[in-house]
Amino acid sequence: MRLTLRTLLAWRDRTLPASHREEMDGKVATNAAAHLLTTRIDRAIADDALGAPRAAAASDLNAVAEYLDNVLLLAGL
């Protein structure tokens, strides 16, 4: 499994299958950039002053949701 933002977010949300989750545990533990990114995500989530982006910031919110859920078809890109 490749270490991408999508797989990293799925790993954080615990939506990966157990075998992939274990593989990602190792990759995040040994990859300094991934570890730094997870730390920054944790800080951003904990920051109450950080608001949500405006709805108009994305052209198609459903496409963003499908991408994050890992169900966006390549034709939708």
Buried (B, 14 or more C-beta within 10 A) or exposed (E): BEBEEBBBBBBBEEEBEEEBBEBBEEBBEEBEEBEEBBEEBEEEEEEEEEEEEEEEEEEEEEEBEBBBEEEBEEEEE
